[in-house]
Structures are given as C-alpha cells and as structure tokens.
Amino acid sequence: MLKQLLRFTVKLIVKVLFRVEIHGIENYHAAGKRALIVANHTSFLDPMLLWIFLPDDITFAINTHISERWWLKPFLGLSKVFRMDPTHPLSLKDLTHHLQHDTKTVIFPEGRITVTGALMKIYDGTGMVADKSQAAVLPIRIEGAQYTHFSRLQNVVRLRWFPKIRIQILPPTRIQAPEHLKGKERRRYCGHVLADIMTEMMFATSHYRQTIFSALLNARRIHGGKFPIADDLVRKPISYNTLITRTIALGNSFTAIAQAGEHVGVMLPNSTNTLCAVLGLQLHQRIPAMLNFSTGSANMVSACKIALVKTVLTSRQFIEKGKLQEEAAHLSEHVNLVYLEDLAKQMRAIDKLKALVQSHTTGLWYKSVHIDPDSTAVVLFTSGSEGTPKGVVLSHANILGNLKQLEAVISFNSQDVVLNFLPMFHSFGFTVGSMLPVLNGMQVFFYPTPLHYAVIPEIAYEIKATIMFGTNTFLAAYGKKANPYDFYRMRYVIAGAEKLQENTRALWAEKFGIRILEGYGATETTPITSVNTPMCFKAGSVGRFMPSMKYQLEPIPGIHEGGQLHVSGPNIMKGYLLAANPGKLVPPESKYGKGWYDTGDIVSVDDEGYITIKGRSKRFAKVSGEMVSLTAVEQLAIEAWPEGHHAAVSLPDPKKGEQVILLTTHKGATLHDLAKSAVGVAQISLPRKVIEVEAVPVLATGKTNYIAATELAAGQVLKAEHA
C-alpha cells in the first residue's frame, strides 16, 4: 500500500514538472506476458520514468556493480531487479531463463547513458536474449530527459531544469534468427537485428511531420535564441533569434512579389542571406525554385518555364562578383528579376520592428498558419533524359524526414561546426549542407563555391570545422592542397553525388587520418538513400539504407548479381515537373507501384544490407557531381554537324569521376567548333574530348551500339595518351 502511494505521488510530481506524455500504451498490452522492453538510455531518470509510467510492476535488468551505488539502492528496493554481471558468461543465460517465466523485463541495450545525445552502440547480447527466450521485443523511446541535469550531456547540449519528456511505446516485434546460424554468427545476427529495431524506433518517433519553419522554432527552443547558428564570408555570425527575425522580415516583403503557392526562382550563392530568403519564401507558402546558375542561362530559362517561374530573386553584388551579367540579362528577358538590395532599401523601420515582435511571439501566430507538411517546400532541378531540366518537387516532410533518418544513424550535436561549400541549388548542399545544421543546432559556415581548392582547407582550419560534405572530385582536390593539420578537428567527412575513388579514400586516410564515409542518393530521394556510418561501415559500399526505406531489385538481363534499384520511403519526392507539361506535378511511380522511384542504378545488396553500385542504366554521366545527359551532348553535335553520326559515352576520370567523350563521323570536328555552336551551354555540359571515327558502331537494328562505342572511345583515349 505504501509502495503504491509513493509511486502515485512520484508519478504526479514528475508528470507536472516535466509535462510527461506517454503514447502507445496499447502496444504495451499487445506485447503479452513475456516481453523484453528495450529503451534508449538518455539519463539517470530513465528507470524511474518507466517504473512509474508503465502499468505493471516490471523487472529491471541492471549491472551488478551499478546496483551497489548508494543513490540507486532506494529505488531498487521499490522495484523488481534482476542483477546481471556483463563480464560473466552465464548472466545472459540467466536472464533468458528469467524471461521464460513470462515476465516483462526492461533492459537498456546501449549499456550506458548516452554521451552524444544519439544512440550509442547496441550490445549483441540483448538481441540474443530475445531470440533464445522467444520473448516479444517492445521498443520504447524516451525523449527529452537528455536535456535535464540528470543526463551526461553537460557542455554538449543546453541543459534545462524541466524540459518536456515524451515516452513513446512502439508495436512489439520479435527476433528470430535462422536455424542454421549458431554461436557467434547467431549472436551477431541477433545484435544486428536489434540495432535496426532501435534505429527504426528513433526515426519512427521523430517529429518530421511538420514544416521547416516549425522545425526551426523547435531548434531555437532547444538550443536557445542566442545560439550562433550561421556565418559566411561577411563574418557576421547570426543567432537563431536573428535568423528568425530576418526570415520573417524578408518573408513579409516577399508577399508583394508573388502569390501563395507560386514558384519563385532563387539565383543566389551560399550565404546567410540566401538561407533567410529561402526560409522567408517558405514562411508564407511561396515556393523557392533553386536555379543552377552554373549550367548557363539557357538551362535556367528552361527551368523557369518548367516550374512556371515568373519572378527570380537575385543580388546585384552576386551578379557582379560572379560575372553573371550576360546570364542575368538573358534571364531578365523571360522573368522579372528582383534584387535583395532593392527589397532591403524598401524595408521601413516599422517593418523591421514588426518582424522583431513576430519573431518573439511565434507561439501566438504561427500555429494558426496551417501548412500541410506534405506541401511543397522547394523545387530543385536535375537533368532530364532529353537534356532539358526536370523539376524535383520536395515537401517539408520529405526534407525533415531525410534529416531525421540521418540523425537516427549518425550522432550530431551543438558542438559540431559544418563547413558547407556545396551550392544550395544542389540537393546535397540544400538538405544536408544547409538544413541539417540549422535545424539541429550545429553552427554552419557558408562558402560560395567548392572550386577554391586551396582556400577551403584554410577555412576548415580557421573555423575548426568538424563536419564536411563533398564529392570525390572536390575531396581529392582539397586533399592534395591541404596541410596535414587543416582538418585536425574533423569528425565526419561524408562523400556523395559520385563514386568515391580509392586513391581519394587512401589520401585522406594517410594524410589526415580521416575515414571518408561514402553515401548514395539522388535529388529524388531528398537526397540520402544510404550512407556508411562510424558504426556500420564497409569499404567499397555506399552504406545501408536509411530507416523506413523499402527497396526492390529489378532483374536485368545480363546482370547476374544485383539489379536495377527501386526505392520507396518518406524521403521520396512528391514528383517531377516536366517540360512536356509545365507546372503539372507528376508523382513518382515505378513497376512496383505508386510512390516508388526507379533510380536507374544497377546495385547489389549483401546479407548485412550494404549497397554496392555496379553501374548506371540511364544514359547519364556524373561529372564533378553534376549529372550530364549523354543524349543532350549528342543533340548538340547533331545541331552543329547534322550530317554526321554521333555517340556520346562516359569513361572513368580519376579527377572528376567521369568524362564525356563524343565519337563523331564529321570530318574535322573539334571541341572548339562544338562549343562555338552551343550558345548558352555551360562548359560542364560539353564533352571532354571529340574523337573523329570512320564509323560509329551500330546494332543490327541500326541503333547505336553503345557498349562497342564505349570500348572504341576507351581505346582511342588510351592510344592518344601513349602517343
């Protein structure tokens, strides 16, 4: 009776102080009598929270040495405790026997309170216990207690006295290892499955079903309004308060230049002002369409037509410094250019005051702005199969979901500093380079171009960068230019957008002692599909799929290992905007159903879930991380030399990932002549070399034999190199 009264009293006090919410209690009852409760370990409060808020008098599996601590003994006297010595080989067997008596037992698979804020390593033994005891595995997520003074995150996150705590109970599952697995292999398999269950739990209970601006407000609540979040070459760091105030001020001014739901082009470099402009457009449901100014004015005009863009935001200073006067002039013939400098001059003191007041009263007005998380957040552009851009439409939930997927497998915290030199018009630079740090309390430094190979390592050294995202081309160049000490603070270097070459991997490992984590994705997957992590790493692979992603491998004739990859999940785009029907959304769909995206890549997936890229079935080349349509290159040749027969193929390039080679039967064809006829086409969209041949290989049907053409081009390039 006294025990029940004490439990009720403590529960009442804790619930009031921490505003505790518990969700999914029906899953607790569905687990049955024999259940192994696995929970993440955020603080010293965790056992007490489960003791007072779960219905039954559950058992706690606890380390024998920890159970001897004086401050823990009073609690142990009030609950059922199963003492186990992790160094004793029979402890897990004893716990298995204990569960077989139909009990509900709590264990923290990490074995310790987190010191990163994310999941620590998951011990295999817990999975083995679930397998041997045939108990239901009941995942429970404890969220919020890591911000209390009872956690071990002092100086890692901003601690508070009474943060809100949520306890979320997920549906029960089971771990059943294949019968043929024995001993260490069975133990490893069970641990692997349990780690996946815990990772999936972290993502499934995350709050990605909201808008980006809502997530920004949450980040301010967690890390504090004065936390310095972003900086650029102007060297005036801005805090969350400043970022939100500027976003609101710009957002209010944007209502006069575009209607709600309208696509607004953004032609701006990486900077804090660009970040504010993008967020400001989203605030009032104006959709930023990020224009790739490196592809030339012709492609930007095409992108604007596809997305029905009438207005483009830009900057006079950017156009002048970037020497984009011709591109801007051509673009202005088709759309209305609005300059940020002009908007700043038109902004009155009362407008700034209004934004300041709104930034500190968001709780009163923003909740009334009902924006669907599935509404469009941004339009990014990628190359189409015919060489024209395609608009990739991403929702708020797509972007936040992909960030939460990454957060579930890699630990980040407010001590991290991200160096982002990848442009925001690139999905890698937008989602991972920009939104990830801003929405997770990591300071980000925006650098306007990735091409300054000697400067970027110096910037990394100066700002004490701990995280960097890049392509193989850029990482190889930085590695050669950098001093061995430039990346002394670097925790993670993540490579994507093109294949990571072995010489780049070796250079970074030997020169800087850094293991590059290679990932894989596409603009259509927002962009992360998979990534290697510090705990799940396999060299040569592109890592394992993000949580909650499904995949199918379509068999391809002639391919004996793997198949063409189709994926679905919360990070798959809303759809395409295509030139054939401008402004109309075409939702993703593949042979496996609606919502599935056909990557066009040939991959294999091993027993542990690691993906290896075998090749691409689509006729694209990735040059310095940018997709170049081989069909578009051929079209340029046809326009220049209509009487010739042309074939564009891609060959490996140790510096840029791939290079485009054009085979042509036109006599006297040169790259100079081709470039001269391709007005408005960017250099990256032109072939690296033009090779004159007697005949382009063809199939019996008369179609170009691209396999033979690739072999012919490779032979000609090799011959030229040895000449």
CORHUFEN-V540879 format. One record per residue. RES is the residue in one small letter. SS is DSSP state (@ for helix, = for strand, . for the rest). D_FIRST is the distance of its C-alpha to the first C-alpha in Angstrom with 2 decimals. Layout:
RES/SS/D_FIRST ; RES/SS/D_FIRST
//
This chain:
m/./0.00 ; l/@/3.82 ; k/@/5.38 ; q/@/5.18 ; l/@/6.24 ; l/@/8.64 ; r/@/9.88 ; f/@/10.63 ; t/@/12.34 ; v/@/14.31 ; k/@/15.28 ; l/@/16.62 ; i/@/18.55 ; v/@/20.02 ; k/@/20.97 ; v/@/22.82 ; l/@/24.51 ; f/@/25.66 ; r/./26.01 ; v/./24.38 ; e/=/25.70 ; i/=/24.62 ; h/=/27.28 ; g/./27.77 ; i/@/24.33 ; e/@/26.42 ; n/@/27.83 ; y/@/24.46 ; h/@/24.10 ; a/@/27.80 ; a/./27.43 ; g/./26.07 ; k/./23.91 ; r/./26.05 ; a/=/26.27 ; l/=/27.26 ; i/=/26.06 ; v/=/28.77 ; a/=/28.47 ; n/./30.88 ; h/./29.93 ; t/./30.59 ; s/=/28.62 ; f/./26.00 ; l/./23.57 ; d/@/23.87 ; p/@/21.09 ; m/@/18.54 ; l/@/19.97 ; l/@/19.64 ; w/@/16.07 ; i/@/14.86 ; f/@/17.49 ; l/./17.83 ; p/./15.88 ; d/./14.98 ; d/./13.48 ; i/./17.03 ; t/=/18.94 ; f/=/21.05 ; a/=/24.49 ; i/=/25.40 ; n/=/28.48 ; t/@/28.26 ; h/@/30.13 ; i/@/27.97 ; s/@/24.79 ; e/./26.30 ; r/./26.46 ; w/@/24.64 ; w/@/23.30 ; l/@/21.66 ; k/@/19.95 ; p/@/16.81 ; f/@/16.26 ; l/@/17.15 ; g/./14.50 ; l/./11.80 ; s/./13.76 ; k/=/16.09 ; v/=/19.50 ; f/=/22.92 ; r/=/25.34 ; m/=/28.90 ; d/./32.18 ; p/./34.44 ; t/./37.47 ; h/./36.76 ; p/./38.44 ; l/./35.94 ; s/@/32.82 ; l/@/33.42 ; k/@/34.14 ; d/@/30.86 ; l/@/29.00 ; t/@/31.08 ; h/@/30.12 ; h/@/26.41 ; l/@/26.78 ; q/./28.72 ; h/./25.63 ; d/./24.66 ; t/./22.11 ; k/=/21.84 ; t/=/22.76 ; v/=/23.60 ; i/=/26.77 ; f/./28.95 ; p/./32.48 ; e/./34.20 ; g/./32.72 ; r/./32.77 ; i/./32.13 ; t/./35.16 ; v/./37.88 ; t/./40.03 ; g/./37.75 ; a/./38.53 ; l/./37.55 ; m/./38.45 ; k/./39.79 ; i/./37.78 ; y/./37.61 ; d/@/39.10 ; g/@/36.67 ; t/@/33.81 ; g/@/36.20 ; m/@/37.26 ; v/@/33.70 ; a/@/33.37 ; d/@/36.76 ; k/@/36.26 ; s/@/32.79 ; q/./33.90 ; a/./30.65 ; a/=/30.65 ; v/=/30.93 ; l/=/28.77 ; p/=/30.18 ; i/=/28.09 ; r/=/29.91 ; i/=/28.31 ; e/=/30.75 ; g/./31.02 ; a/@/28.96 ; q/@/32.28 ; y/@/33.47 ; t/./30.79 ; h/./31.41 ; f/./28.89 ; s/=/31.51 ; r/./34.56 ; l/./37.06 ; q/=/38.27 ; n/./41.93 ; v/./41.69 ; v/=/40.15 ; r/./39.55 ; l/./36.02 ; r/./34.13 ; w/./31.05 ; f/./29.25 ; p/./30.96 ; k/./29.76 ; i/./27.71 ; r/=/27.98 ; i/=/26.18 ; q/=/28.43 ; i/=/27.75 ; l/./31.03 ; p/./31.98 ; p/./31.38 ; t/=/34.47 ; r/./35.59 ; i/./37.78 ; q/./40.38 ; a/./43.20 ; p/./46.59 ; e/./47.16 ; h/./50.23 ; l/./48.36 ; k/./47.46 ; g/@/46.30 ; k/@/46.57 ; e/@/47.88 ; r/@/44.87 ; r/@/42.50 ; r/@/44.47 ; y/@/44.48 ; c/@/40.70 ; g/@/40.22 ; h/@/42.78 ; v/@/41.03 ; l/@/37.63 ; a/@/39.36 ; d/@/40.86 ; i/@/37.51 ; m/@/36.08 ; t/@/39.30 ; e/@/39.33 ; m/@/35.73 ; m/@/36.82 ; f/@/39.70 ; a/@/38.04 ; t/./35.40 ; s/./38.07 ; h/./39.35 ; y/./42.97 ; r/./43.24 ; q/./44.56 ; t/./47.85 ; i/@/49.24 ; f/@/49.26 ; s/@/45.55 ; a/@/44.92 ; l/@/47.09 ; l/@/45.02 ; n/@/41.81 ; a/@/43.57 ; r/@/44.44 ; r/@/40.84 ; i/@/39.74 ; h/@/42.66 ; g/./43.79 ; g/./46.86 ; k/./48.93 ; f/./48.49 ; p/=/52.06 ; i/=/52.09 ; a/=/55.74 ; d/=/59.19 ; d/./62.69 ; l/./66.25 ; v/./66.41 ; r/./63.91 ; k/./61.94 ; p/./58.28 ; i/=/56.24 ; s/=/52.55 ; y/@/50.15 ; n/@/50.93 ; t/@/54.65 ; l/@/54.42 ; i/@/52.56 ; t/@/54.91 ; r/@/58.01 ; t/@/56.64 ; i/@/56.15 ; a/@/59.57 ; l/@/61.35 ; g/@/59.41 ; n/@/60.49 ; s/@/64.10 ; f/@/64.01 ; t/./63.47 ; a/./67.13 ; i/./68.51 ; a/./66.67 ; q/./64.86 ; a/./61.23 ; g/./61.06 ; e/./64.37 ; h/=/64.93 ; v/=/66.13 ; g/=/67.83 ; v/=/66.77 ; m/./69.47 ; l/./68.02 ; p/./67.37 ; n/./64.11 ; s/./63.12 ; t/@/60.46 ; n/@/62.62 ; t/@/62.59 ; l/@/58.81 ; c/@/58.64 ; a/@/61.23 ; v/@/59.37 ; l/@/56.04 ; g/@/57.93 ; l/@/59.51 ; q/@/56.19 ; l/@/54.62 ; h/./56.83 ; q/./57.17 ; r/./60.53 ; i/=/60.54 ; p/=/61.94 ; a/=/64.45 ; m/=/64.98 ; l/./68.69 ; n/./69.83 ; f/@/72.74 ; s/@/73.70 ; t/@/75.00 ; g/./77.78 ; s/@/78.46 ; a/@/79.36 ; n/@/75.88 ; m/@/74.25 ; v/@/76.39 ; s/@/75.43 ; a/@/71.72 ; c/@/72.14 ; k/@/73.93 ; i/@/71.27 ; a/./68.42 ; l/./70.56 ; v/./70.23 ; k/./72.33 ; t/=/71.19 ; v/=/70.69 ; l/=/69.06 ; t/=/70.85 ; s/./72.10 ; r/@/75.65 ; q/@/74.80 ; f/@/73.33 ; i/@/76.37 ; e/@/78.71 ; k/@/76.97 ; g/./76.38 ; k/./80.00 ; l/./78.90 ; q/@/81.52 ; e/@/83.18 ; e/@/79.90 ; a/@/78.80 ; a/@/82.21 ; h/@/82.07 ; l/@/78.52 ; s/@/79.47 ; e/./82.01 ; h/./79.22 ; v/./76.25 ; n/=/75.66 ; l/=/74.78 ; v/=/72.48 ; y/=/72.37 ; l/@/69.30 ; e/@/71.70 ; d/@/72.92 ; l/@/69.44 ; a/@/68.61 ; k/@/71.76 ; q/@/70.94 ; m/./67.44 ; r/./67.51 ; a/@/65.48 ; i/@/63.65 ; d/@/62.68 ; k/@/61.21 ; l/@/59.34 ; k/@/57.93 ; a/@/56.71 ; l/@/55.11 ; v/@/53.22 ; q/@/52.19 ; s/@/50.95 ; h/./48.46 ; t/./47.38 ; t/@/46.92 ; g/@/43.49 ; l/@/45.29 ; w/@/48.08 ; y/@/47.70 ; k/@/44.81 ; s/@/47.19 ; v/./49.66 ; h/./48.57 ; i/./50.04 ; d/./49.26 ; p/./48.13 ; d/./50.59 ; s/./53.46 ; t/=/56.13 ; a/=/55.49 ; v/=/58.68 ; v/=/61.78 ; l/=/63.08 ; f/=/66.38 ; t/=/67.37 ; s/=/70.62 ; g/./71.46 ; s/./73.25 ; e/./76.45 ; g/./76.21 ; t/./74.96 ; p/=/71.56 ; k/=/68.50 ; g/=/65.81 ; v/=/62.32 ; v/=/59.83 ; l/=/56.34 ; s/=/53.39 ; h/@/50.71 ; a/@/48.20 ; n/@/50.74 ; i/@/51.04 ; l/@/47.39 ; g/@/46.39 ; n/@/48.87 ; l/@/47.64 ; k/@/44.01 ; q/@/45.27 ; l/@/46.97 ; e/@/44.00 ; a/@/41.86 ; v/@/44.26 ; i/./45.65 ; s/./43.86 ; f/./45.34 ; n/./44.23 ; s/./45.58 ; q/./47.54 ; d/./49.81 ; v/=/53.27 ; v/=/54.96 ; l/=/58.74 ; n/=/59.80 ; f/./63.49 ; l/./63.20 ; p/./64.48 ; m/./62.12 ; f/./64.37 ; h/./63.22 ; s/@/59.84 ; f/@/58.95 ; g/@/59.79 ; f/@/58.15 ; t/@/54.76 ; v/@/54.12 ; g/@/56.38 ; s/@/55.62 ; m/@/52.49 ; l/@/50.29 ; p/@/50.55 ; v/@/50.55 ; l/@/47.38 ; n/./45.54 ; g/./46.32 ; m/./49.10 ; q/=/52.30 ; v/=/55.25 ; f/=/58.94 ; f/=/61.35 ; y/./64.73 ; p/./67.32 ; t/./68.85 ; p/./68.06 ; l/./71.76 ; h/./72.01 ; y/@/71.51 ; a/@/72.26 ; v/@/70.39 ; i/@/67.00 ; p/@/66.25 ; e/@/67.17 ; i/@/64.79 ; a/@/61.99 ; y/@/62.76 ; e/@/62.96 ; i/@/59.72 ; k/./57.81 ; a/./56.99 ; t/./54.19 ; i/=/54.48 ; m/=/57.63 ; f/=/58.47 ; g/=/61.97 ; t/./64.39 ; n/@/66.25 ; t/@/69.45 ; f/@/68.01 ; l/@/65.95 ; a/@/69.04 ; a/@/71.11 ; y/@/68.59 ; g/@/68.23 ; k/@/71.98 ; k/@/72.33 ; a/./69.26 ; n/./69.13 ; p/./66.79 ; y/./64.57 ; d/./64.40 ; f/./61.16 ; y/./59.48 ; r/./56.21 ; m/./56.10 ; r/./52.87 ; y/=/53.70 ; v/=/57.07 ; i/=/56.71 ; a/=/59.85 ; g/./60.49 ; a/./63.11 ; e/./65.48 ; k/./65.43 ; l/./64.65 ; q/./67.71 ; e/@/67.33 ; n/@/69.60 ; t/@/67.36 ; r/@/64.25 ; a/@/66.10 ; l/@/67.52 ; w/@/64.13 ; a/@/62.61 ; e/@/65.53 ; k/@/66.44 ; f/@/63.02 ; g/./60.56 ; i/./58.82 ; r/./57.76 ; i/./58.52 ; l/=/55.92 ; e/=/57.90 ; g/=/56.59 ; y/=/58.05 ; g/=/58.05 ; a/=/60.14 ; t/@/60.32 ; e/@/59.17 ; t/@/55.86 ; t/./55.24 ; p/=/56.33 ; i/=/53.96 ; t/=/53.85 ; s/=/53.02 ; v/=/52.92 ; n/./52.68 ; t/./49.82 ; p/./49.23 ; m/./46.82 ; c/./48.74 ; f/./52.43 ; k/./55.47 ; a/./58.92 ; g/./61.34 ; s/./58.66 ; v/./57.38 ; g/./53.74 ; r/=/51.17 ; f/=/50.47 ; m/./48.17 ; p/./44.70 ; s/./44.81 ; m/./48.55 ; k/=/50.23 ; y/=/53.68 ; q/=/56.51 ; l/=/59.62 ; e/=/62.67 ; p/./65.19 ; i/./68.46 ; p/./71.70 ; g/./72.86 ; i/./69.47 ; h/./68.06 ; e/./64.98 ; g/./62.65 ; g/=/63.60 ; q/=/63.67 ; l/=/60.28 ; h/=/58.60 ; v/=/55.24 ; s/=/52.71 ; g/./49.61 ; p/./48.28 ; n/./50.99 ; i/./53.94 ; m/./56.25 ; k/./56.59 ; g/=/60.19 ; y/=/63.77 ; l/=/66.37 ; l/./69.73 ; a/@/73.34 ; a/@/74.25 ; n/@/72.10 ; p/./71.22 ; g/./68.00 ; k/./66.61 ; l/=/63.40 ; v/=/63.67 ; p/./60.15 ; p/./59.70 ; e/=/60.36 ; s/=/61.49 ; k/./62.21 ; y/./58.47 ; g/=/57.72 ; k/=/57.07 ; g/./55.20 ; w/./56.57 ; y/=/58.90 ; d/=/61.75 ; t/=/62.14 ; g/=/65.51 ; d/=/64.61 ; i/=/64.99 ; v/=/62.03 ; s/=/60.40 ; v/=/56.68 ; d/./55.73 ; d/./52.85 ; e/./50.64 ; g/./51.40 ; y/=/53.96 ; i/=/56.81 ; t/=/60.41 ; i/=/63.03 ; k/=/66.16 ; g/=/68.21 ; r/=/68.60 ; s/./70.11 ; k/./70.78 ; r/./73.98 ; f/=/72.60 ; a/=/72.92 ; k/=/70.45 ; v/=/72.59 ; s/./70.69 ; g/./67.58 ; e/=/69.40 ; m/=/70.13 ; v/=/73.87 ; s/=/75.13 ; l/@/77.91 ; t/@/79.10 ; a/@/79.52 ; v/@/81.57 ; e/@/83.82 ; q/@/84.21 ; l/@/85.41 ; a/@/87.97 ; i/@/89.12 ; e/@/89.70 ; a/@/91.60 ; w/./93.60 ; p/./93.55 ; e/./96.11 ; g/./94.12 ; h/./91.44 ; h/=/88.30 ; a/=/85.10 ; a/=/82.26 ; v/=/80.12 ; s/=/77.53 ; l/=/77.77 ; p/=/75.39 ; d/=/75.85 ; p/./74.44 ; k/./74.12 ; k/./73.10 ; g/=/71.41 ; e/=/74.09 ; q/=/77.59 ; v/=/79.45 ; i/=/82.93 ; l/=/85.35 ; l/=/87.99 ; t/=/90.94 ; t/./94.41 ; h/./95.75 ; k/./98.63 ; g/./98.19 ; a/./94.55 ; t/./92.86 ; l/@/89.47 ; h/@/91.24 ; d/@/92.84 ; l/@/89.57 ; a/@/87.76 ; k/@/90.68 ; s/@/90.41 ; a/./86.59 ; v/./86.43 ; g/./82.96 ; v/./81.37 ; a/./79.29 ; q/@/80.39 ; i/@/77.27 ; s/@/78.26 ; l/./81.63 ; p/./82.30 ; r/./82.57 ; k/=/85.89 ; v/=/88.46 ; i/=/90.26 ; e/=/93.44 ; v/./93.82 ; e/./96.51 ; a/./94.07 ; v/./90.37 ; p/./89.04 ; v/=/88.43 ; l/./87.07 ; a/./89.20 ; t/./87.87 ; g/./89.25 ; k/./85.86 ; t/=/85.32 ; n/./84.17 ; y/@/81.58 ; i/@/80.82 ; a/@/84.49 ; a/@/84.79 ; t/@/81.97 ; e/@/83.68 ; l/@/86.98 ; a/@/85.50 ; a/@/83.81 ; g/@/87.14 ; q/@/89.04 ; v/@/86.58 ; l/@/86.70 ; k/@/90.51 ; a/@/90.72 ; e/@/88.53 ; h/@/90.81 ; a/./94.00
//
